[in-house]
Amino acid sequence: MKLKIYQIDAFTDKVFGGNPAAVCPLESWLSDELMQNIAKENNLAETAFYVRSGEEYLIRWFTPTVEVDLCGHATLAAAYVLFFLEKQAGESVTFSSLKSGKLIVSRKEDVLTLNFPTDSMLKVETNLLLTSAFNILPIEILKGNTDYLYLFKNEKEIRTIIPDLDQIAKLHVRGVIITAPGNEVDFVSRFFAPQSGVNEDPVTGSAHTSLTPYWSRKLGKTHLSAMQLSERQGHLTCTYLNDRVEISGKAKHYLTGEIFTD
């Protein structure tokens, strides 16, 4: 069997920046085992698979080790493929996920905007397992639907912090977001998910469903600028819409290829 595959760098305006995602358009679903093997072989943070269903596209996301409930950058990458490479979409495209509902991506020239459900978070009591995940103590810790969110003092701490990946892997969540006010943007962040097969994710769109409402309330504004401070870095613009979040960025086409599974 031969399958088409694209690799897109998401949340960046240049190749080798942002977060690379593989995208596989399908006519019908492959077995879970085969999709997981393809994601493992790709060895990227995420591989997205989509199948057209009427006017929508069913979508699923796999890390090298597990299927996840939601992935922002790979959804942005899938929309880029549809808008610019497969030529099947107009000014917006609707994805549907069994685990995350409807996800709409719109475009205005070369800027793509995700419309995702807002995460709900609650402050949690700290304990040794939580605080030993990093070499700096956080100001506070919150828990969302899939991730912990740690607040730190400033951008310098986010840049220089040392994660204990073994400790983070013991936490029963998808991953851990760390964040602080930014020097040149409203907030900065990093994301660690060794328990999901991704030690540090370059740019995590879905984490901004937690970050955007948090910083919107803290800063008293609904339109926010953000940067994820991985080695590749990612630039995002976020808008808080109460029960929904808009997350905007650019993407670049890196690779088009074919997968041979026989």
Contacts in CASP RR format, 6 or more apart in sequence:
PFRMAT RR
TARGET T0000
AUTHOR 0000-0000-0000
METHOD contacts of the structure
MODEL  1
MKLKIYQIDAFTDKVFGGNPAAVCPLESWLSDELMQNIAKENNLAETAFY
VRSGEEYLIRWFTPTVEVDLCGHATLAAAYVLFFLEKQAGESVTFSSLKS
GKLIVSRKEDVLTLNFPTDSMLKVETNLLLTSAFNILPIEILKGNTDYLY
LFKNEKEIRTIIPDLDQIAKLHVRGVIITAPGNEVDFVSRFFAPQSGVNE
DPVTGSAHTSLTPYWSRKLGKTHLSAMQLSERQGHLTCTYLNDRVEISGK
AKHYLTGEIFTD
1 260 0 8 1.000
1 261 0 8 1.000
1 262 0 8 1.000
2 258 0 8 1.000
2 259 0 8 1.000
2 260 0 8 1.000
2 261 0 8 1.000
3 24 0 8 1.000
3 26 0 8 1.000
3 38 0 8 1.000
3 258 0 8 1.000
3 259 0 8 1.000
3 261 0 8 1.000
4 24 0 8 1.000
4 25 0 8 1.000
4 256 0 8 1.000
4 257 0 8 1.000
4 258 0 8 1.000
4 259 0 8 1.000
5 22 0 8 1.000
5 23 0 8 1.000
5 24 0 8 1.000
5 42 0 8 1.000
5 255 0 8 1.000
5 256 0 8 1.000
5 257 0 8 1.000
5 258 0 8 1.000
5 259 0 8 1.000
6 22 0 8 1.000
6 23 0 8 1.000
6 24 0 8 1.000
6 77 0 8 1.000
6 81 0 8 1.000
6 85 0 8 1.000
6 253 0 8 1.000
6 255 0 8 1.000
6 256 0 8 1.000
6 257 0 8 1.000
7 20 0 8 1.000
7 21 0 8 1.000
7 22 0 8 1.000
7 23 0 8 1.000
7 44 0 8 1.000
7 254 0 8 1.000
7 255 0 8 1.000
8 20 0 8 1.000
8 21 0 8 1.000
8 23 0 8 1.000
8 76 0 8 1.000
8 77 0 8 1.000
8 80 0 8 1.000
8 81 0 8 1.000
8 251 0 8 1.000
8 252 0 8 1.000
8 253 0 8 1.000
8 254 0 8 1.000
9 15 0 8 1.000
9 16 0 8 1.000
9 17 0 8 1.000
9 18 0 8 1.000
9 19 0 8 1.000
9 20 0 8 1.000
9 251 0 8 1.000
9 252 0 8 1.000
9 254 0 8 1.000
10 18 0 8 1.000
10 19 0 8 1.000
10 20 0 8 1.000
10 21 0 8 1.000
10 72 0 8 1.000
10 73 0 8 1.000
10 74 0 8 1.000
10 76 0 8 1.000
10 77 0 8 1.000
10 80 0 8 1.000
10 203 0 8 1.000
10 249 0 8 1.000
10 251 0 8 1.000
11 18 0 8 1.000
11 19 0 8 1.000
11 73 0 8 1.000
11 76 0 8 1.000
11 203 0 8 1.000
11 205 0 8 1.000
11 228 0 8 1.000
11 234 0 8 1.000
11 235 0 8 1.000
11 236 0 8 1.000
11 249 0 8 1.000
11 250 0 8 1.000
11 251 0 8 1.000
12 18 0 8 1.000
12 19 0 8 1.000
12 203 0 8 1.000
12 232 0 8 1.000
12 233 0 8 1.000
12 234 0 8 1.000
12 235 0 8 1.000
12 250 0 8 1.000
12 251 0 8 1.000
12 252 0 8 1.000
13 235 0 8 1.000
13 250 0 8 1.000
13 252 0 8 1.000
14 252 0 8 1.000
15 252 0 8 1.000
15 254 0 8 1.000
16 232 0 8 1.000
17 202 0 8 1.000
17 232 0 8 1.000
17 233 0 8 1.000
17 234 0 8 1.000
17 252 0 8 1.000
18 73 0 8 1.000
18 202 0 8 1.000
18 203 0 8 1.000
18 230 0 8 1.000
18 232 0 8 1.000
18 233 0 8 1.000
18 234 0 8 1.000
19 45 0 8 1.000
19 73 0 8 1.000
19 201 0 8 1.000
19 202 0 8 1.000
19 203 0 8 1.000
19 204 0 8 1.000
19 230 0 8 1.000
19 232 0 8 1.000
19 234 0 8 1.000
20 44 0 8 1.000
20 45 0 8 1.000
20 202 0 8 1.000
20 254 0 8 1.000
21 44 0 8 1.000
21 45 0 8 1.000
21 46 0 8 1.000
21 47 0 8 1.000
21 48 0 8 1.000
21 71 0 8 1.000
21 73 0 8 1.000
21 74 0 8 1.000
21 76 0 8 1.000
21 77 0 8 1.000
21 78 0 8 1.000
22 38 0 8 1.000
22 39 0 8 1.000
22 42 0 8 1.000
22 44 0 8 1.000
22 46 0 8 1.000
22 47 0 8 1.000
22 48 0 8 1.000
22 74 0 8 1.000
22 77 0 8 1.000
23 47 0 8 1.000
23 48 0 8 1.000
23 49 0 8 1.000
23 50 0 8 1.000
23 74 0 8 1.000
23 77 0 8 1.000
23 78 0 8 1.000
23 80 0 8 1.000
23 81 0 8 1.000
24 35 0 8 1.000
24 38 0 8 1.000
24 47 0 8 1.000
24 48 0 8 1.000
24 49 0 8 1.000
24 50 0 8 1.000
24 259 0 8 1.000
25 50 0 8 1.000
25 81 0 8 1.000
25 86 0 8 1.000
26 49 0 8 1.000
26 50 0 8 1.000
26 51 0 8 1.000
27 51 0 8 1.000
28 51 0 8 1.000
29 35 0 8 1.000
29 49 0 8 1.000
29 51 0 8 1.000
29 58 0 8 1.000
30 38 0 8 1.000
30 49 0 8 1.000
32 67 0 8 1.000
34 261 0 8 1.000
35 47 0 8 1.000
35 49 0 8 1.000
35 60 0 8 1.000
35 62 0 8 1.000
35 67 0 8 1.000
36 62 0 8 1.000
36 66 0 8 1.000
36 67 0 8 1.000
38 47 0 8 1.000
38 62 0 8 1.000
38 259 0 8 1.000
38 261 0 8 1.000
39 46 0 8 1.000
39 47 0 8 1.000
39 62 0 8 1.000
39 63 0 8 1.000
39 64 0 8 1.000
40 64 0 8 1.000
40 65 0 8 1.000
42 64 0 8 1.000
43 64 0 8 1.000
44 64 0 8 1.000
45 63 0 8 1.000
45 73 0 8 1.000
45 74 0 8 1.000
45 198 0 8 1.000
45 201 0 8 1.000
45 202 0 8 1.000
46 61 0 8 1.000
46 62 0 8 1.000
46 63 0 8 1.000
46 68 0 8 1.000
46 71 0 8 1.000
46 73 0 8 1.000
46 74 0 8 1.000
47 61 0 8 1.000
47 62 0 8 1.000
47 74 0 8 1.000
48 59 0 8 1.000
48 60 0 8 1.000
48 61 0 8 1.000
48 71 0 8 1.000
48 74 0 8 1.000
48 75 0 8 1.000
48 77 0 8 1.000
48 78 0 8 1.000
49 59 0 8 1.000
49 60 0 8 1.000
49 61 0 8 1.000
49 62 0 8 1.000
50 57 0 8 1.000
50 58 0 8 1.000
50 59 0 8 1.000
50 60 0 8 1.000
50 78 0 8 1.000
50 95 0 8 1.000
51 57 0 8 1.000
51 58 0 8 1.000
52 58 0 8 1.000
52 88 0 8 1.000
53 96 0 8 1.000
55 94 0 8 1.000
56 94 0 8 1.000
56 95 0 8 1.000
56 96 0 8 1.000
56 102 0 8 1.000
57 78 0 8 1.000
57 82 0 8 1.000
57 93 0 8 1.000
57 94 0 8 1.000
57 95 0 8 1.000
57 96 0 8 1.000
58 95 0 8 1.000
58 96 0 8 1.000
58 97 0 8 1.000
59 75 0 8 1.000
59 78 0 8 1.000
59 95 0 8 1.000
59 96 0 8 1.000
59 97 0 8 1.000
59 103 0 8 1.000
60 67 0 8 1.000
60 97 0 8 1.000
61 67 0 8 1.000
61 68 0 8 1.000
61 70 0 8 1.000
61 71 0 8 1.000
61 74 0 8 1.000
61 75 0 8 1.000
62 68 0 8 1.000
63 193 0 8 1.000
63 196 0 8 1.000
63 197 0 8 1.000
63 198 0 8 1.000
64 197 0 8 1.000
64 198 0 8 1.000
65 196 0 8 1.000
65 197 0 8 1.000
66 196 0 8 1.000
66 197 0 8 1.000
68 174 0 8 1.000
68 196 0 8 1.000
69 97 0 8 1.000
69 99 0 8 1.000
69 100 0 8 1.000
69 146 0 8 1.000
69 174 0 8 1.000
70 97 0 8 1.000
70 99 0 8 1.000
70 100 0 8 1.000
70 103 0 8 1.000
70 116 0 8 1.000
70 146 0 8 1.000
70 206 0 8 1.000
70 209 0 8 1.000
71 205 0 8 1.000
71 206 0 8 1.000
72 114 0 8 1.000
72 116 0 8 1.000
72 204 0 8 1.000
72 205 0 8 1.000
72 206 0 8 1.000
72 247 0 8 1.000
73 203 0 8 1.000
73 204 0 8 1.000
73 205 0 8 1.000
75 95 0 8 1.000
75 103 0 8 1.000
75 105 0 8 1.000
75 114 0 8 1.000
76 105 0 8 1.000
76 112 0 8 1.000
76 114 0 8 1.000
76 205 0 8 1.000
76 249 0 8 1.000
76 251 0 8 1.000
77 251 0 8 1.000
78 95 0 8 1.000
79 89 0 8 1.000
79 93 0 8 1.000
79 95 0 8 1.000
79 105 0 8 1.000
79 107 0 8 1.000
79 112 0 8 1.000
79 114 0 8 1.000
80 112 0 8 1.000
80 251 0 8 1.000
80 253 0 8 1.000
82 88 0 8 1.000
82 89 0 8 1.000
82 93 0 8 1.000
83 89 0 8 1.000
83 90 0 8 1.000
83 93 0 8 1.000
83 107 0 8 1.000
83 112 0 8 1.000
84 253 0 8 1.000
85 253 0 8 1.000
85 256 0 8 1.000
90 107 0 8 1.000
91 106 0 8 1.000
91 107 0 8 1.000
91 108 0 8 1.000
92 104 0 8 1.000
92 105 0 8 1.000
92 106 0 8 1.000
92 107 0 8 1.000
93 104 0 8 1.000
93 105 0 8 1.000
93 106 0 8 1.000
94 102 0 8 1.000
94 103 0 8 1.000
94 104 0 8 1.000
95 102 0 8 1.000
95 103 0 8 1.000
95 104 0 8 1.000
95 105 0 8 1.000
96 102 0 8 1.000
96 103 0 8 1.000
97 103 0 8 1.000
100 116 0 8 1.000
100 117 0 8 1.000
101 117 0 8 1.000
103 114 0 8 1.000
103 115 0 8 1.000
103 116 0 8 1.000
104 114 0 8 1.000
104 115 0 8 1.000
105 112 0 8 1.000
105 113 0 8 1.000
105 114 0 8 1.000
105 115 0 8 1.000
106 112 0 8 1.000
106 113 0 8 1.000
106 115 0 8 1.000
107 113 0 8 1.000
110 250 0 8 1.000
111 248 0 8 1.000
111 249 0 8 1.000
111 250 0 8 1.000
112 248 0 8 1.000
112 249 0 8 1.000
112 250 0 8 1.000
112 251 0 8 1.000
113 246 0 8 1.000
113 247 0 8 1.000
113 248 0 8 1.000
113 249 0 8 1.000
114 205 0 8 1.000
114 245 0 8 1.000
114 246 0 8 1.000
114 247 0 8 1.000
114 248 0 8 1.000
115 244 0 8 1.000
115 245 0 8 1.000
115 246 0 8 1.000
116 206 0 8 1.000
116 209 0 8 1.000
116 244 0 8 1.000
116 245 0 8 1.000
116 247 0 8 1.000
117 209 0 8 1.000
117 243 0 8 1.000
117 244 0 8 1.000
117 245 0 8 1.000
118 209 0 8 1.000
118 212 0 8 1.000
118 213 0 8 1.000
118 240 0 8 1.000
118 241 0 8 1.000
118 242 0 8 1.000
118 243 0 8 1.000
118 244 0 8 1.000
118 245 0 8 1.000
119 144 0 8 1.000
119 145 0 8 1.000
119 146 0 8 1.000
119 147 0 8 1.000
119 209 0 8 1.000
119 210 0 8 1.000
119 213 0 8 1.000
120 144 0 8 1.000
120 145 0 8 1.000
121 142 0 8 1.000
121 143 0 8 1.000
121 144 0 8 1.000
121 149 0 8 1.000
121 210 0 8 1.000
121 213 0 8 1.000
121 214 0 8 1.000
122 142 0 8 1.000
122 143 0 8 1.000
122 144 0 8 1.000
123 140 0 8 1.000
123 141 0 8 1.000
123 142 0 8 1.000
124 130 0 8 1.000
124 141 0 8 1.000
124 142 0 8 1.000
124 143 0 8 1.000
124 148 0 8 1.000
126 138 0 8 1.000
126 141 0 8 1.000
129 167 0 8 1.000
129 170 0 8 1.000
129 171 0 8 1.000
130 141 0 8 1.000
130 148 0 8 1.000
130 171 0 8 1.000
131 137 0 8 1.000
131 138 0 8 1.000
132 164 0 8 1.000
132 167 0 8 1.000
133 150 0 8 1.000
133 163 0 8 1.000
133 164 0 8 1.000
133 167 0 8 1.000
133 168 0 8 1.000
133 171 0 8 1.000
133 176 0 8 1.000
134 150 0 8 1.000
134 161 0 8 1.000
134 162 0 8 1.000
134 163 0 8 1.000
134 164 0 8 1.000
134 178 0 8 1.000
135 161 0 8 1.000
135 162 0 8 1.000
135 164 0 8 1.000
136 152 0 8 1.000
136 157 0 8 1.000
136 161 0 8 1.000
138 150 0 8 1.000
138 151 0 8 1.000
138 152 0 8 1.000
138 178 0 8 1.000
139 151 0 8 1.000
139 152 0 8 1.000
139 153 0 8 1.000
140 150 0 8 1.000
140 151 0 8 1.000
141 148 0 8 1.000
141 149 0 8 1.000
141 150 0 8 1.000
141 151 0 8 1.000
142 148 0 8 1.000
142 149 0 8 1.000
142 151 0 8 1.000
142 210 0 8 1.000
142 214 0 8 1.000
143 149 0 8 1.000
143 173 0 8 1.000
144 210 0 8 1.000
146 173 0 8 1.000
146 174 0 8 1.000
146 175 0 8 1.000
146 206 0 8 1.000
147 173 0 8 1.000
147 174 0 8 1.000
147 175 0 8 1.000
147 176 0 8 1.000
147 177 0 8 1.000
147 191 0 8 1.000
147 207 0 8 1.000
147 210 0 8 1.000
148 171 0 8 1.000
148 173 0 8 1.000
148 175 0 8 1.000
148 176 0 8 1.000
148 177 0 8 1.000
149 176 0 8 1.000
149 177 0 8 1.000
149 178 0 8 1.000
149 179 0 8 1.000
149 210 0 8 1.000
149 211 0 8 1.000
149 214 0 8 1.000
150 176 0 8 1.000
150 177 0 8 1.000
150 178 0 8 1.000
150 179 0 8 1.000
151 179 0 8 1.000
151 180 0 8 1.000
152 158 0 8 1.000
152 161 0 8 1.000
152 178 0 8 1.000
152 179 0 8 1.000
152 180 0 8 1.000
153 180 0 8 1.000
154 180 0 8 1.000
154 181 0 8 1.000
154 182 0 8 1.000
155 180 0 8 1.000
155 181 0 8 1.000
155 182 0 8 1.000
155 183 0 8 1.000
155 188 0 8 1.000
155 229 0 8 1.000
157 180 0 8 1.000
158 178 0 8 1.000
158 179 0 8 1.000
158 180 0 8 1.000
158 188 0 8 1.000
158 189 0 8 1.000
158 190 0 8 1.000
158 229 0 8 1.000
159 229 0 8 1.000
161 178 0 8 1.000
161 190 0 8 1.000
163 176 0 8 1.000
163 192 0 8 1.000
163 200 0 8 1.000
165 192 0 8 1.000
165 194 0 8 1.000
165 199 0 8 1.000
166 194 0 8 1.000
168 175 0 8 1.000
168 176 0 8 1.000
168 192 0 8 1.000
168 193 0 8 1.000
168 194 0 8 1.000
168 195 0 8 1.000
169 194 0 8 1.000
169 195 0 8 1.000
170 195 0 8 1.000
171 195 0 8 1.000
173 195 0 8 1.000
174 193 0 8 1.000
174 195 0 8 1.000
174 196 0 8 1.000
175 191 0 8 1.000
175 192 0 8 1.000
175 193 0 8 1.000
175 195 0 8 1.000
175 196 0 8 1.000
176 191 0 8 1.000
176 192 0 8 1.000
176 193 0 8 1.000
177 189 0 8 1.000
177 190 0 8 1.000
177 191 0 8 1.000
177 204 0 8 1.000
177 207 0 8 1.000
177 210 0 8 1.000
177 211 0 8 1.000
178 189 0 8 1.000
178 190 0 8 1.000
178 191 0 8 1.000
178 192 0 8 1.000
179 187 0 8 1.000
179 188 0 8 1.000
179 189 0 8 1.000
179 211 0 8 1.000
179 214 0 8 1.000
179 215 0 8 1.000
180 187 0 8 1.000
180 188 0 8 1.000
181 187 0 8 1.000
181 188 0 8 1.000
182 188 0 8 1.000
182 227 0 8 1.000
184 227 0 8 1.000
185 225 0 8 1.000
185 226 0 8 1.000
185 227 0 8 1.000
186 215 0 8 1.000
186 219 0 8 1.000
186 221 0 8 1.000
186 224 0 8 1.000
186 225 0 8 1.000
186 226 0 8 1.000
187 211 0 8 1.000
187 215 0 8 1.000
187 219 0 8 1.000
187 224 0 8 1.000
187 226 0 8 1.000
188 226 0 8 1.000
188 227 0 8 1.000
188 228 0 8 1.000
188 229 0 8 1.000
189 204 0 8 1.000
189 207 0 8 1.000
189 208 0 8 1.000
189 211 0 8 1.000
189 226 0 8 1.000
189 227 0 8 1.000
189 228 0 8 1.000
189 229 0 8 1.000
190 200 0 8 1.000
190 228 0 8 1.000
190 229 0 8 1.000
190 230 0 8 1.000
191 200 0 8 1.000
191 201 0 8 1.000
191 204 0 8 1.000
191 207 0 8 1.000
191 228 0 8 1.000
192 199 0 8 1.000
192 200 0 8 1.000
192 201 0 8 1.000
193 199 0 8 1.000
193 201 0 8 1.000
200 230 0 8 1.000
201 207 0 8 1.000
201 230 0 8 1.000
202 228 0 8 1.000
202 230 0 8 1.000
202 231 0 8 1.000
202 232 0 8 1.000
202 233 0 8 1.000
202 234 0 8 1.000
203 228 0 8 1.000
203 230 0 8 1.000
203 232 0 8 1.000
203 233 0 8 1.000
203 234 0 8 1.000
203 236 0 8 1.000
204 228 0 8 1.000
205 236 0 8 1.000
205 247 0 8 1.000
208 226 0 8 1.000
208 236 0 8 1.000
208 238 0 8 1.000
208 245 0 8 1.000
208 247 0 8 1.000
209 245 0 8 1.000
209 247 0 8 1.000
211 226 0 8 1.000
211 238 0 8 1.000
212 224 0 8 1.000
212 226 0 8 1.000
212 238 0 8 1.000
212 239 0 8 1.000
212 240 0 8 1.000
212 245 0 8 1.000
212 247 0 8 1.000
213 240 0 8 1.000
213 245 0 8 1.000
215 224 0 8 1.000
215 226 0 8 1.000
216 222 0 8 1.000
216 224 0 8 1.000
216 240 0 8 1.000
222 239 0 8 1.000
222 240 0 8 1.000
222 241 0 8 1.000
223 237 0 8 1.000
223 238 0 8 1.000
223 239 0 8 1.000
223 240 0 8 1.000
224 237 0 8 1.000
224 238 0 8 1.000
224 239 0 8 1.000
224 240 0 8 1.000
225 236 0 8 1.000
225 237 0 8 1.000
225 238 0 8 1.000
226 235 0 8 1.000
226 236 0 8 1.000
226 237 0 8 1.000
226 238 0 8 1.000
227 233 0 8 1.000
227 234 0 8 1.000
227 235 0 8 1.000
227 236 0 8 1.000
228 234 0 8 1.000
228 236 0 8 1.000
235 249 0 8 1.000
235 250 0 8 1.000
236 247 0 8 1.000
236 248 0 8 1.000
236 249 0 8 1.000
237 247 0 8 1.000
237 248 0 8 1.000
237 249 0 8 1.000
238 245 0 8 1.000
238 246 0 8 1.000
238 247 0 8 1.000
238 248 0 8 1.000
239 245 0 8 1.000
239 246 0 8 1.000
239 248 0 8 1.000
END
